[in-house]
Amino acid sequence: MSMKTDRGDSQEQIDSAYLRERFLKSLLVMTDKQISFELVQTAPMDGVLKACDNKLLQFHVGQLQTPSGVQNEVILRTADVVSCSVHV
């Protein structure tokens, strides 16, 4: 059974909006922070998250430490990212 608010939103819509807001806030917190990226079929690599596109298909990463050296600016496809974690 779906509950409705005074505005007519279903609980599912409210929950979805809440989770989307939390996700976007987490991206803001991660921006300009040192991040460890685990990519498909590679060792984890550290870099600084600069931005992502509006559909979250790509990450713009600075100072990515790869096995072949530091890359100043790179674009990572999110489809290739298994996980990422913020260094706190």
PDB file with SEQRES, HELIX, SHEET and CRYST1 records, atoms N, CA, C and O in Angstrom:
SEQRES   1 A   88  MET SER MET LYS THR ASP ARG GLY ASP SER GLN GLU GLN          
SEQRES   2 A   88  ILE ASP SER ALA TYR LEU ARG GLU ARG PHE LEU LYS SER          
SEQRES   3 A   88  LEU LEU VAL MET THR ASP LYS GLN ILE SER PHE GLU LEU          
SEQRES   4 A   88  VAL GLN THR ALA PRO MET ASP GLY VAL LEU LYS ALA CYS          
SEQRES   5 A   88  ASP ASN LYS LEU LEU GLN PHE HIS VAL GLY GLN LEU GLN          
SEQRES   6 A   88  THR PRO SER GLY VAL GLN ASN GLU VAL ILE LEU ARG THR          
SEQRES   7 A   88  ALA ASP VAL VAL SER CYS SER VAL HIS VAL                      
HELIX    1 AA1 GLN A   11  MET A   30  1                                  20    
HELIX    2 AA2 THR A   78  ASP A   80  5                                   3    
SHEET    1 AA1 5 GLY A  69  ARG A  77  0                                        
SHEET    2 AA1 5 GLN A  58  THR A  66 -1                                        
SHEET    3 AA1 5 MET A  45  CYS A  52 -1                                        
SHEET    4 AA1 5 GLN A  34  LEU A  39 -1                                        
SHEET    5 AA1 5 VAL A  81  VAL A  86 -1                                        
CRYST1    1.000    1.000    1.000  90.00  90.00  90.00 P 1           1          
ATOM      1  N   MET A   1       0.834  -1.162   0.000  1.00  0.00           N  
ATOM      2  CA  MET A   1       0.000   0.000   0.000  1.00  0.00           C  
ATOM      3  C   MET A   1       0.889   1.239   0.000  1.00  0.00           C  
ATOM      4  O   MET A   1       1.828   1.322   0.792  1.00  0.00           O  
ATOM      5  N   SER A   2       0.611   2.190  -0.865  1.00  0.00           N  
ATOM      6  CA  SER A   2       1.407   3.399  -0.998  1.00  0.00           C  
ATOM      7  C   SER A   2       0.786   4.538  -0.210  1.00  0.00           C  
ATOM      8  O   SER A   2      -0.396   4.846  -0.368  1.00  0.00           O  
ATOM      9  N   MET A   3       1.590   5.159   0.637  1.00  0.00           N  
ATOM     10  CA  MET A   3       1.098   6.307   1.401  1.00  0.00           C  
ATOM     11  C   MET A   3       1.303   7.568   0.581  1.00  0.00           C  
ATOM     12  O   MET A   3       2.260   7.667  -0.187  1.00  0.00           O  
ATOM     13  N   LYS A   4       0.406   8.532   0.741  1.00  0.00           N  
ATOM     14  CA  LYS A   4       0.497   9.811   0.044  1.00  0.00           C  
ATOM     15  C   LYS A   4       0.665  10.932   1.065  1.00  0.00           C  
ATOM     16  O   LYS A   4       0.120  10.870   2.166  1.00  0.00           O  
ATOM     17  N   THR A   5       1.431  11.961   0.683  1.00  0.00           N  
ATOM     18  CA  THR A   5       1.572  13.141   1.526  1.00  0.00           C  
ATOM     19  C   THR A   5       0.527  14.165   1.109  1.00  0.00           C  
ATOM     20  O   THR A   5      -0.254  13.928   0.188  1.00  0.00           O  
ATOM     21  N   ASP A   6       0.516  15.289   1.785  1.00  0.00           N  
ATOM     22  CA  ASP A   6      -0.417  16.364   1.444  1.00  0.00           C  
ATOM     23  C   ASP A   6      -0.215  16.839   0.010  1.00  0.00           C  
ATOM     24  O   ASP A   6      -1.168  17.278  -0.633  1.00  0.00           O  
ATOM     25  N   ARG A   7       1.000  16.757  -0.495  1.00  0.00           N  
ATOM     26  CA  ARG A   7       1.299  17.171  -1.875  1.00  0.00           C  
ATOM     27  C   ARG A   7       0.964  16.075  -2.874  1.00  0.00           C  
ATOM     28  O   ARG A   7       1.004  16.320  -4.079  1.00  0.00           O  
ATOM     29  N   GLY A   8       0.642  14.895  -2.418  1.00  0.00           N  
ATOM     30  CA  GLY A   8       0.320  13.804  -3.324  1.00  0.00           C  
ATOM     31  C   GLY A   8       1.500  12.911  -3.669  1.00  0.00           C  
ATOM     32  O   GLY A   8       1.358  11.995  -4.478  1.00  0.00           O  
ATOM     33  N   ASP A   9       2.670  13.158  -3.070  1.00  0.00           N  
ATOM     34  CA  ASP A   9       3.847  12.322  -3.334  1.00  0.00           C  
ATOM     35  C   ASP A   9       3.696  10.978  -2.624  1.00  0.00           C  
ATOM     36  O   ASP A   9       3.221  10.916  -1.490  1.00  0.00           O  
ATOM     37  N   SER A  10       4.098   9.917  -3.293  1.00  0.00           N  
ATOM     38  CA  SER A  10       4.080   8.601  -2.654  1.00  0.00           C  
ATOM     39  C   SER A  10       5.309   8.473  -1.763  1.00  0.00           C  
ATOM     40  O   SER A  10       6.285   9.206  -1.924  1.00  0.00           O  
ATOM     41  N   GLN A  11       5.253   7.549  -0.839  1.00  0.00           N  
ATOM     42  CA  GLN A  11       6.393   7.314   0.050  1.00  0.00           C  
ATOM     43  C   GLN A  11       7.617   6.902  -0.763  1.00  0.00           C  
ATOM     44  O   GLN A  11       8.742   7.253  -0.410  1.00  0.00           O  
ATOM     45  N   GLU A  12       7.406   6.170  -1.834  1.00  0.00           N  
ATOM     46  CA  GLU A  12       8.512   5.764  -2.697  1.00  0.00           C  
ATOM     47  C   GLU A  12       9.194   6.982  -3.317  1.00  0.00           C  
ATOM     48  O   GLU A  12      10.422   7.027  -3.393  1.00  0.00           O  
ATOM     49  N   GLN A  13       8.416   7.970  -3.761  1.00  0.00           N  
ATOM     50  CA  GLN A  13       8.991   9.194  -4.327  1.00  0.00           C  
ATOM     51  C   GLN A  13       9.758   9.972  -3.271  1.00  0.00           C  
ATOM     52  O   GLN A  13      10.833  10.505  -3.546  1.00  0.00           O  
ATOM     53  N   ILE A  14       9.214  10.039  -2.075  1.00  0.00           N  
ATOM     54  CA  ILE A  14       9.876  10.751  -0.976  1.00  0.00           C  
ATOM     55  C   ILE A  14      11.194  10.070  -0.634  1.00  0.00           C  
ATOM     56  O   ILE A  14      12.218  10.734  -0.470  1.00  0.00           O  
ATOM     57  N   ASP A  15      11.167   8.742  -0.525  1.00  0.00           N  
ATOM     58  CA  ASP A  15      12.390   7.995  -0.213  1.00  0.00           C  
ATOM     59  C   ASP A  15      13.432   8.157  -1.307  1.00  0.00           C  
ATOM     60  O   ASP A  15      14.616   8.330  -1.018  1.00  0.00           O  
ATOM     61  N   SER A  16      13.002   8.104  -2.557  1.00  0.00           N  
ATOM     62  CA  SER A  16      13.917   8.266  -3.683  1.00  0.00           C  
ATOM     63  C   SER A  16      14.561   9.648  -3.682  1.00  0.00           C  
ATOM     64  O   SER A  16      15.764   9.775  -3.910  1.00  0.00           O  
ATOM     65  N   ALA A  17      13.769  10.676  -3.428  1.00  0.00           N  
ATOM     66  CA  ALA A  17      14.296  12.044  -3.378  1.00  0.00           C  
ATOM     67  C   ALA A  17      15.291  12.197  -2.235  1.00  0.00           C  
ATOM     68  O   ALA A  17      16.321  12.852  -2.394  1.00  0.00           O  
ATOM     69  N   TYR A  18      14.994  11.603  -1.092  1.00  0.00           N  
ATOM     70  CA  TYR A  18      15.891  11.662   0.063  1.00  0.00           C  
ATOM     71  C   TYR A  18      17.228  10.994  -0.248  1.00  0.00           C  
ATOM     72  O   TYR A  18      18.287  11.550   0.044  1.00  0.00           O  
ATOM     73  N   LEU A  19      17.177   9.797  -0.843  1.00  0.00           N  
ATOM     74  CA  LEU A  19      18.413   9.085  -1.178  1.00  0.00           C  
ATOM     75  C   LEU A  19      19.213   9.831  -2.234  1.00  0.00           C  
ATOM     76  O   LEU A  19      20.440   9.876  -2.149  1.00  0.00           O  
ATOM     77  N   ARG A  20      18.554  10.418  -3.225  1.00  0.00           N  
ATOM     78  CA  ARG A  20      19.249  11.190  -4.254  1.00  0.00           C  
ATOM     79  C   ARG A  20      19.943  12.398  -3.632  1.00  0.00           C  
ATOM     80  O   ARG A  20      21.085  12.703  -3.976  1.00  0.00           O  
ATOM     81  N   GLU A  21      19.270  13.077  -2.730  1.00  0.00           N  
ATOM     82  CA  GLU A  21      19.865  14.230  -2.061  1.00  0.00           C  
ATOM     83  C   GLU A  21      21.099  13.822  -1.253  1.00  0.00           C  
ATOM     84  O   GLU A  21      22.119  14.510  -1.293  1.00  0.00           O  
ATOM     85  N   ARG A  22      21.013  12.717  -0.525  1.00  0.00           N  
ATOM     86  CA  ARG A  22      22.163  12.229   0.245  1.00  0.00           C  
ATOM     87  C   ARG A  22      23.326  11.869  -0.665  1.00  0.00           C  
ATOM     88  O   ARG A  22      24.480  12.156  -0.350  1.00  0.00           O  
ATOM     89  N   PHE A  23      23.020  11.236  -1.798  1.00  0.00           N  
ATOM     90  CA  PHE A  23      24.050  10.861  -2.757  1.00  0.00           C  
ATOM     91  C   PHE A  23      24.742  12.102  -3.305  1.00  0.00           C  
ATOM     92  O   PHE A  23      25.970  12.146  -3.371  1.00  0.00           O  
ATOM     93  N   LEU A  24      23.969  13.110  -3.698  1.00  0.00           N  
ATOM     94  CA  LEU A  24      24.560  14.339  -4.245  1.00  0.00           C  
ATOM     95  C   LEU A  24      25.396  15.062  -3.192  1.00  0.00           C  
ATOM     96  O   LEU A  24      26.453  15.608  -3.508  1.00  0.00           O  
ATOM     97  N   LYS A  25      24.935  15.067  -1.954  1.00  0.00           N  
ATOM     98  CA  LYS A  25      25.716  15.681  -0.880  1.00  0.00           C  
ATOM     99  C   LYS A  25      27.027  14.933  -0.665  1.00  0.00           C  
ATOM    100  O   LYS A  25      28.057  15.549  -0.390  1.00  0.00           O  
ATOM    101  N   SER A  26      26.994  13.605  -0.789  1.00  0.00           N  
ATOM    102  CA  SER A  26      28.234  12.839  -0.621  1.00  0.00           C  
ATOM    103  C   SER A  26      29.225  13.169  -1.735  1.00  0.00           C  
ATOM    104  O   SER A  26      30.428  13.232  -1.485  1.00  0.00           O  
ATOM    105  N   LEU A  27      28.741  13.379  -2.960  1.00  0.00           N  
ATOM    106  CA  LEU A  27      29.632  13.782  -4.051  1.00  0.00           C  
ATOM    107  C   LEU A  27      30.259  15.135  -3.767  1.00  0.00           C  
ATOM    108  O   LEU A  27      31.439  15.343  -4.047  1.00  0.00           O  
ATOM    109  N   LEU A  28      29.483  16.053  -3.215  1.00  0.00           N  
ATOM    110  CA  LEU A  28      30.027  17.373  -2.869  1.00  0.00           C  
ATOM    111  C   LEU A  28      31.125  17.261  -1.816  1.00  0.00           C  
ATOM    112  O   LEU A  28      32.149  17.940  -1.899  1.00  0.00           O  
ATOM    113  N   VAL A  29      30.904  16.404  -0.832  1.00  0.00           N  
ATOM    114  CA  VAL A  29      31.902  16.215   0.229  1.00  0.00           C  
ATOM    115  C   VAL A  29      33.173  15.604  -0.338  1.00  0.00           C  
ATOM    116  O   VAL A  29      34.270  15.929   0.117  1.00  0.00           O  
ATOM    117  N   MET A  30      33.043  14.724  -1.324  1.00  0.00           N  
ATOM    118  CA  MET A  30      34.201  14.039  -1.902  1.00  0.00           C  
ATOM    119  C   MET A  30      35.011  14.927  -2.846  1.00  0.00           C  
ATOM    120  O   MET A  30      36.179  14.639  -3.108  1.00  0.00           O  
ATOM    121  N   THR A  31      34.413  15.997  -3.358  1.00  0.00           N  
ATOM    122  CA  THR A  31      35.098  16.857  -4.322  1.00  0.00           C  
ATOM    123  C   THR A  31      36.326  17.508  -3.690  1.00  0.00           C  
ATOM    124  O   THR A  31      36.272  18.025  -2.575  1.00  0.00           O  
ATOM    125  N   ASP A  32      37.424  17.469  -4.425  1.00  0.00           N  
ATOM    126  CA  ASP A  32      38.723  18.018  -3.997  1.00  0.00           C  
ATOM    127  C   ASP A  32      39.342  17.263  -2.825  1.00  0.00           C  
ATOM    128  O   ASP A  32      40.203  17.794  -2.123  1.00  0.00           O  
ATOM    129  N   LYS A  33      38.905  16.034  -2.617  1.00  0.00           N  
ATOM    130  CA  LYS A  33      39.486  15.182  -1.578  1.00  0.00           C  
ATOM    131  C   LYS A  33      40.274  14.058  -2.221  1.00  0.00           C  
ATOM    132  O   LYS A  33      40.024  13.684  -3.367  1.00  0.00           O  
ATOM    133  N   GLN A  34      41.230  13.524  -1.474  1.00  0.00           N  
ATOM    134  CA  GLN A  34      42.006  12.364  -1.919  1.00  0.00           C  
ATOM    135  C   GLN A  34      41.105  11.140  -1.882  1.00  0.00           C  
ATOM    136  O   GLN A  34      40.526  10.819  -0.845  1.00  0.00           O  
ATOM    137  N   ILE A  35      40.988  10.462  -3.011  1.00  0.00           N  
ATOM    138  CA  ILE A  35      40.096   9.319  -3.154  1.00  0.00           C  
ATOM    139  C   ILE A  35      40.903   8.115  -3.637  1.00  0.00           C  
ATOM    140  O   ILE A  35      41.813   8.252  -4.454  1.00  0.00           O  
ATOM    141  N   SER A  36      40.559   6.949  -3.126  1.00  0.00           N  
ATOM    142  CA  SER A  36      41.147   5.716  -3.628  1.00  0.00           C  
ATOM    143  C   SER A  36      40.116   5.058  -4.540  1.00  0.00           C  
ATOM    144  O   SER A  36      39.001   4.752  -4.118  1.00  0.00           O  
ATOM    145  N   PHE A  37      40.504   4.847  -5.794  1.00  0.00           N  
ATOM    146  CA  PHE A  37      39.627   4.233  -6.787  1.00  0.00           C  
ATOM    147  C   PHE A  37      40.064   2.795  -7.027  1.00  0.00           C  
ATOM    148  O   PHE A  37      41.239   2.530  -7.279  1.00  0.00           O  
ATOM    149  N   GLU A  38      39.123   1.879  -6.948  1.00  0.00           N  
ATOM    150  CA  GLU A  38      39.385   0.501  -7.341  1.00  0.00           C  
ATOM    151  C   GLU A  38      38.698   0.317  -8.686  1.00  0.00           C  
ATOM    152  O   GLU A  38      37.478   0.438  -8.798  1.00  0.00           O  
ATOM    153  N   LEU A  39      39.502   0.024  -9.703  1.00  0.00           N  
ATOM    154  CA  LEU A  39      38.979  -0.147 -11.054  1.00  0.00           C  
ATOM    155  C   LEU A  39      38.952  -1.616 -11.433  1.00  0.00           C  
ATOM    156  O   LEU A  39      39.643  -2.438 -10.831  1.00  0.00           O  
ATOM    157  N   VAL A  40      38.153  -1.937 -12.430  1.00  0.00           N  
ATOM    158  CA  VAL A  40      38.072  -3.301 -12.937  1.00  0.00           C  
ATOM    159  C   VAL A  40      39.446  -3.729 -13.431  1.00  0.00           C  
ATOM    160  O   VAL A  40      40.054  -3.034 -14.246  1.00  0.00           O  
ATOM    161  N   GLN A  41      39.936  -4.849 -12.955  1.00  0.00           N  
ATOM    162  CA  GLN A  41      41.182  -5.481 -13.395  1.00  0.00           C  
ATOM    163  C   GLN A  41      42.443  -4.623 -13.198  1.00  0.00           C  
ATOM    164  O   GLN A  41      43.412  -4.777 -13.941  1.00  0.00           O  
ATOM    165  N   THR A  42      42.440  -3.728 -12.213  1.00  0.00           N  
ATOM    166  CA  THR A  42      43.657  -2.975 -11.889  1.00  0.00           C  
ATOM    167  C   THR A  42      43.800  -2.862 -10.378  1.00  0.00           C  
ATOM    168  O   THR A  42      42.853  -3.099  -9.627  1.00  0.00           O  
ATOM    169  N   ALA A  43      44.980  -2.503  -9.958  1.00  0.00           N  
ATOM    170  CA  ALA A  43      45.229  -2.242  -8.543  1.00  0.00           C  
ATOM    171  C   ALA A  43      44.563  -0.914  -8.159  1.00  0.00           C  
ATOM    172  O   ALA A  43      44.344  -0.066  -9.024  1.00  0.00           O  
ATOM    173  N   PRO A  44      44.243  -0.725  -6.887  1.00  0.00           N  
ATOM    174  CA  PRO A  44      43.675   0.562  -6.458  1.00  0.00           C  
ATOM    175  C   PRO A  44      44.620   1.713  -6.782  1.00  0.00           C  
ATOM    176  O   PRO A  44      45.840   1.574  -6.700  1.00  0.00           O  
ATOM    177  N   MET A  45      44.039   2.846  -7.151  1.00  0.00           N  
ATOM    178  CA  MET A  45      44.813   4.044  -7.486  1.00  0.00           C  
ATOM    179  C   MET A  45      44.236   5.226  -6.725  1.00  0.00           C  
ATOM    180  O   MET A  45      43.021   5.344  -6.568  1.00  0.00           O  
ATOM    181  N   ASP A  46      45.115   6.098  -6.256  1.00  0.00           N  
ATOM    182  CA  ASP A  46      44.691   7.288  -5.524  1.00  0.00           C  
ATOM    183  C   ASP A  46      44.736   8.506  -6.427  1.00  0.00           C  
ATOM    184  O   ASP A  46      45.592   8.618  -7.305  1.00  0.00           O  
ATOM    185  N   GLY A  47      43.804   9.414  -6.199  1.00  0.00           N  
ATOM    186  CA  GLY A  47      43.762  10.668  -6.934  1.00  0.00           C  
ATOM    187  C   GLY A  47      42.826  11.634  -6.236  1.00  0.00           C  
ATOM    188  O   GLY A  47      42.226  11.303  -5.213  1.00  0.00           O  
ATOM    189  N   VAL A  48      42.706  12.824  -6.790  1.00  0.00           N  
ATOM    190  CA  VAL A  48      41.848  13.859  -6.230  1.00  0.00           C  
ATOM    191  C   VAL A  48      40.619  13.996  -7.125  1.00  0.00           C  
ATOM    192  O   VAL A  48      40.737  14.300  -8.311  1.00  0.00           O  
ATOM    193  N   LEU A  49      39.442  13.769  -6.549  1.00  0.00           N  
ATOM    194  CA  LEU A  49      38.207  13.900  -7.312  1.00  0.00           C  
ATOM    195  C   LEU A  49      37.946  15.380  -7.583  1.00  0.00           C  
ATOM    196  O   LEU A  49      37.852  16.182  -6.653  1.00  0.00           O  
ATOM    197  N   LYS A  50      37.831  15.730  -8.848  1.00  0.00           N  
ATOM    198  CA  LYS A  50      37.590  17.121  -9.233  1.00  0.00           C  
ATOM    199  C   LYS A  50      36.127  17.367  -9.563  1.00  0.00           C  
ATOM    200  O   LYS A  50      35.568  18.390  -9.166  1.00  0.00           O  
ATOM    201  N   ALA A  51      35.501  16.448 -10.283  1.00  0.00           N  
ATOM    202  CA  ALA A  51      34.116  16.638 -10.713  1.00  0.00           C  
ATOM    203  C   ALA A  51      33.577  15.351 -11.299  1.00  0.00           C  
ATOM    204  O   ALA A  51      34.309  14.379 -11.483  1.00  0.00           O  
ATOM    205  N   CYS A  52      32.295  15.356 -11.586  1.00  0.00           N  
ATOM    206  CA  CYS A  52      31.672  14.277 -12.346  1.00  0.00           C  
ATOM    207  C   CYS A  52      30.635  14.908 -13.266  1.00  0.00           C  
ATOM    208  O   CYS A  52      30.160  16.015 -13.014  1.00  0.00           O  
ATOM    209  N   ASP A  53      30.291  14.204 -14.318  1.00  0.00           N  
ATOM    210  CA  ASP A  53      29.292  14.760 -15.225  1.00  0.00           C  
ATOM    211  C   ASP A  53      27.897  14.595 -14.626  1.00  0.00           C  
ATOM    212  O   ASP A  53      27.713  13.873 -13.646  1.00  0.00           O  
ATOM    213  N   ASN A  54      26.915  15.272 -15.225  1.00  0.00           N  
ATOM    214  CA  ASN A  54      25.584  15.297 -14.633  1.00  0.00           C  
ATOM    215  C   ASN A  54      24.853  13.958 -14.692  1.00  0.00           C  
ATOM    216  O   ASN A  54      23.877  13.764 -13.969  1.00  0.00           O  
ATOM    217  N   LYS A  55      25.295  13.048 -15.521  1.00  0.00           N  
ATOM    218  CA  LYS A  55      24.678  11.718 -15.578  1.00  0.00           C  
ATOM    219  C   LYS A  55      25.501  10.686 -14.816  1.00  0.00           C  
ATOM    220  O   LYS A  55      25.165   9.502 -14.806  1.00  0.00           O  
ATOM    221  N   LEU A  56      26.582  11.139 -14.177  1.00  0.00           N  
ATOM    222  CA  LEU A  56      27.486  10.295 -13.411  1.00  0.00           C  
ATOM    223  C   LEU A  56      28.051   9.153 -14.253  1.00  0.00           C  
ATOM    224  O   LEU A  56      28.102   8.003 -13.818  1.00  0.00           O  
ATOM    225  N   LEU A  57      28.472   9.497 -15.458  1.00  0.00           N  
ATOM    226  CA  LEU A  57      29.102   8.522 -16.348  1.00  0.00           C  
ATOM    227  C   LEU A  57      30.615   8.610 -16.301  1.00  0.00           C  
ATOM    228  O   LEU A  57      31.309   7.662 -16.670  1.00  0.00           O  
ATOM    229  N   GLN A  58      31.134   9.758 -15.842  1.00  0.00           N  
ATOM    230  CA  GLN A  58      32.584   9.970 -15.815  1.00  0.00           C  
ATOM    231  C   GLN A  58      32.983  10.770 -14.580  1.00  0.00           C  
ATOM    232  O   GLN A  58      32.254  11.650 -14.123  1.00  0.00           O  
ATOM    233  N   PHE A  59      34.167  10.437 -14.051  1.00  0.00           N  
ATOM    234  CA  PHE A  59      34.797  11.212 -12.986  1.00  0.00           C  
ATOM    235  C   PHE A  59      35.980  11.967 -13.580  1.00  0.00           C  
ATOM    236  O   PHE A  59      36.749  11.406 -14.360  1.00  0.00           O  
ATOM    237  N   HIS A  60      36.126  13.217 -13.218  1.00  0.00           N  
ATOM    238  CA  HIS A  60      37.326  13.984 -13.549  1.00  0.00           C  
ATOM    239  C   HIS A  60      38.222  13.888 -12.321  1.00  0.00           C  
ATOM    240  O   HIS A  60      37.839  14.311 -11.230  1.00  0.00           O  
ATOM    241  N   VAL A  61      39.420  13.328 -12.504  1.00  0.00           N  
ATOM    242  CA  VAL A  61      40.337  13.071 -11.389  1.00  0.00           C  
ATOM    243  C   VAL A  61      41.672  13.741 -11.670  1.00  0.00           C  
ATOM    244  O   VAL A  61      42.188  13.673 -12.785  1.00  0.00           O  
ATOM    245  N   GLY A  62      42.222  14.383 -10.664  1.00  0.00           N  
ATOM    246  CA  GLY A  62      43.539  15.000 -10.772  1.00  0.00           C  
ATOM    247  C   GLY A  62      44.565  14.205  -9.979  1.00  0.00           C  
ATOM    248  O   GLY A  62      44.225  13.522  -9.012  1.00  0.00           O  
ATOM    249  N   GLN A  63      45.816  14.298 -10.395  1.00  0.00           N  
ATOM    250  CA  GLN A  63      46.940  13.673  -9.687  1.00  0.00           C  
ATOM    251  C   GLN A  63      46.702  12.183  -9.418  1.00  0.00           C  
ATOM    252  O   GLN A  63      46.962  11.697  -8.317  1.00  0.00           O  
ATOM    253  N   LEU A  64      46.207  11.462 -10.430  1.00  0.00           N  
ATOM    254  CA  LEU A  64      45.956  10.033 -10.285  1.00  0.00           C  
ATOM    255  C   LEU A  64      47.279   9.278 -10.291  1.00  0.00           C  
ATOM    256  O   LEU A  64      48.058   9.373 -11.240  1.00  0.00           O  
ATOM    257  N   GLN A  65      47.520   8.534  -9.229  1.00  0.00           N  
ATOM    258  CA  GLN A  65      48.756   7.767  -9.083  1.00  0.00           C  
ATOM    259  C   GLN A  65      48.537   6.379  -9.683  1.00  0.00           C  
ATOM    260  O   GLN A  65      47.882   5.523  -9.090  1.00  0.00           O  
ATOM    261  N   THR A  66      49.096   6.183 -10.859  1.00  0.00           N  
ATOM    262  CA  THR A  66      48.952   4.914 -11.577  1.00  0.00           C  
ATOM    263  C   THR A  66      50.260   4.139 -11.504  1.00  0.00           C  
ATOM    264  O   THR A  66      51.287   4.706 -11.132  1.00  0.00           O  
ATOM    265  N   PRO A  67      50.247   2.855 -11.851  1.00  0.00           N  
ATOM    266  CA  PRO A  67      51.498   2.085 -11.868  1.00  0.00           C  
ATOM    267  C   PRO A  67      52.548   2.679 -12.815  1.00  0.00           C  
ATOM    268  O   PRO A  67      53.746   2.483 -12.611  1.00  0.00           O  
ATOM    269  N   SER A  68      52.106   3.400 -13.840  1.00  0.00           N  
ATOM    270  CA  SER A  68      53.076   3.990 -14.786  1.00  0.00           C  
ATOM    271  C   SER A  68      53.424   5.442 -14.453  1.00  0.00           C  
ATOM    272  O   SER A  68      54.105   6.106 -15.235  1.00  0.00           O  
ATOM    273  N   GLY A  69      52.972   5.936 -13.317  1.00  0.00           N  
ATOM    274  CA  GLY A  69      53.305   7.296 -12.904  1.00  0.00           C  
ATOM    275  C   GLY A  69      52.064   8.123 -12.601  1.00  0.00           C  
ATOM    276  O   GLY A  69      50.935   7.645 -12.718  1.00  0.00           O  
ATOM    277  N   VAL A  70      52.293   9.362 -12.213  1.00  0.00           N  
ATOM    278  CA  VAL A  70      51.190  10.264 -11.856  1.00  0.00           C  
ATOM    279  C   VAL A  70      50.639  10.930 -13.108  1.00  0.00           C  
ATOM    280  O   VAL A  70      51.382  11.499 -13.907  1.00  0.00           O  
ATOM    281  N   GLN A  71      49.326  10.847 -13.262  1.00  0.00           N  
ATOM    282  CA  GLN A  71      48.637  11.510 -14.370  1.00  0.00           C  
ATOM    283  C   GLN A  71      47.983  12.774 -13.814  1.00  0.00           C  
ATOM    284  O   GLN A  71      47.170  12.694 -12.893  1.00  0.00           O  
ATOM    285  N   ASN A  72      48.329  13.943 -14.367  1.00  0.00           N  
ATOM    286  CA  ASN A  72      47.817  15.207 -13.835  1.00  0.00           C  
ATOM    287  C   ASN A  72      46.305  15.315 -13.906  1.00  0.00           C  
ATOM    288  O   ASN A  72      45.671  15.689 -12.919  1.00  0.00           O  
ATOM    289  N   GLU A  73      45.719  15.001 -15.035  1.00  0.00           N  
ATOM    290  CA  GLU A  73      44.276  15.104 -15.224  1.00  0.00           C  
ATOM    291  C   GLU A  73      43.804  13.897 -16.034  1.00  0.00           C  
ATOM    292  O   GLU A  73      44.351  13.612 -17.099  1.00  0.00           O  
ATOM    293  N   VAL A  74      42.795  13.191 -15.536  1.00  0.00           N  
ATOM    294  CA  VAL A  74      42.249  12.044 -16.266  1.00  0.00           C  
ATOM    295  C   VAL A  74      40.728  12.027 -16.133  1.00  0.00           C  
ATOM    296  O   VAL A  74      40.152  12.632 -15.229  1.00  0.00           O  
ATOM    297  N   ILE A  75      40.110  11.322 -17.055  1.00  0.00           N  
ATOM    298  CA  ILE A  75      38.678  11.046 -16.992  1.00  0.00           C  
ATOM    299  C   ILE A  75      38.532   9.540 -16.785  1.00  0.00           C  
ATOM    300  O   ILE A  75      39.042   8.745 -17.574  1.00  0.00           O  
ATOM    301  N   LEU A  76      37.838   9.160 -15.730  1.00  0.00           N  
ATOM    302  CA  LEU A  76      37.558   7.751 -15.474  1.00  0.00           C  
ATOM    303  C   LEU A  76      36.094   7.481 -15.800  1.00  0.00           C  
ATOM    304  O   LEU A  76      35.208   8.221 -15.373  1.00  0.00           O  
ATOM    305  N   ARG A  77      35.848   6.427 -16.550  1.00  0.00           N  
ATOM    306  CA  ARG A  77      34.464   6.020 -16.799  1.00  0.00           C  
ATOM    307  C   ARG A  77      33.942   5.356 -15.536  1.00  0.00           C  
ATOM    308  O   ARG A  77      34.594   4.464 -14.991  1.00  0.00           O  
ATOM    309  N   THR A  78      32.794   5.772 -15.072  1.00  0.00           N  
ATOM    310  CA  THR A  78      32.258   5.177 -13.840  1.00  0.00           C  
ATOM    311  C   THR A  78      31.945   3.696 -14.025  1.00  0.00           C  
ATOM    312  O   THR A  78      31.905   2.947 -13.049  1.00  0.00           O  
ATOM    313  N   ALA A  79      31.723   3.270 -15.257  1.00  0.00           N  
ATOM    314  CA  ALA A  79      31.483   1.850 -15.518  1.00  0.00           C  
ATOM    315  C   ALA A  79      32.715   1.008 -15.176  1.00  0.00           C  
ATOM    316  O   ALA A  79      32.595  -0.188 -14.911  1.00  0.00           O  
ATOM    317  N   ASP A  80      33.901   1.633 -15.182  1.00  0.00           N  
ATOM    318  CA  ASP A  80      35.141   0.933 -14.856  1.00  0.00           C  
ATOM    319  C   ASP A  80      35.487   0.982 -13.368  1.00  0.00           C  
ATOM    320  O   ASP A  80      36.407   0.295 -12.922  1.00  0.00           O  
ATOM    321  N   VAL A  81      34.757   1.788 -12.602  1.00  0.00           N  
ATOM    322  CA  VAL A  81      35.045   1.960 -11.182  1.00  0.00           C  
ATOM    323  C   VAL A  81      34.228   0.958 -10.385  1.00  0.00           C  
ATOM    324  O   VAL A  81      32.997   0.963 -10.431  1.00  0.00           O  
ATOM    325  N   VAL A  82      34.932   0.092  -9.648  1.00  0.00           N  
ATOM    326  CA  VAL A  82      34.275  -0.884  -8.800  1.00  0.00           C  
ATOM    327  C   VAL A  82      33.865  -0.221  -7.487  1.00  0.00           C  
ATOM    328  O   VAL A  82      32.761  -0.437  -6.988  1.00  0.00           O  
ATOM    329  N   SER A  83      34.772   0.592  -6.932  1.00  0.00           N  
ATOM    330  CA  SER A  83      34.472   1.302  -5.688  1.00  0.00           C  
ATOM    331  C   SER A  83      35.412   2.504  -5.571  1.00  0.00           C  
ATOM    332  O   SER A  83      36.438   2.591  -6.247  1.00  0.00           O  
ATOM    333  N   CYS A  84      35.030   3.406  -4.705  1.00  0.00           N  
ATOM    334  CA  CYS A  84      35.916   4.524  -4.369  1.00  0.00           C  
ATOM    335  C   CYS A  84      35.696   4.856  -2.901  1.00  0.00           C  
ATOM    336  O   CYS A  84      34.592   4.718  -2.373  1.00  0.00           O  
ATOM    337  N   SER A  85      36.761   5.294  -2.261  1.00  0.00           N  
ATOM    338  CA  SER A  85      36.667   5.637  -0.845  1.00  0.00           C  
ATOM    339  C   SER A  85      37.447   6.907  -0.574  1.00  0.00           C  
ATOM    340  O   SER A  85      38.470   7.178  -1.201  1.00  0.00           O  
ATOM    341  N   VAL A  86      36.940   7.679   0.375  1.00  0.00           N  
ATOM    342  CA  VAL A  86      37.539   8.961   0.726  1.00  0.00           C  
ATOM    343  C   VAL A  86      38.548   8.740   1.838  1.00  0.00           C  
ATOM    344  O   VAL A  86      38.279   8.017   2.797  1.00  0.00           O  
ATOM    345  N   HIS A  87      39.705   9.363   1.709  1.00  0.00           N  
ATOM    346  CA  HIS A  87      40.703   9.328   2.776  1.00  0.00           C  
ATOM    347  C   HIS A  87      40.348  10.421   3.784  1.00  0.00           C  
ATOM    348  O   HIS A  87      40.319  11.605   3.450  1.00  0.00           O  
ATOM    349  N   VAL A  88      40.079  10.005   5.017  1.00  0.00           N  
ATOM    350  CA  VAL A  88      39.737  10.984   6.060  1.00  0.00           C  
ATOM    351  C   VAL A  88      40.817  11.079   7.095  1.00  0.00           C  
ATOM    352  O   VAL A  88      40.696  11.853   8.045  1.00  0.00           O  
TER     353      VAL A  88                                                      
END                                                                             
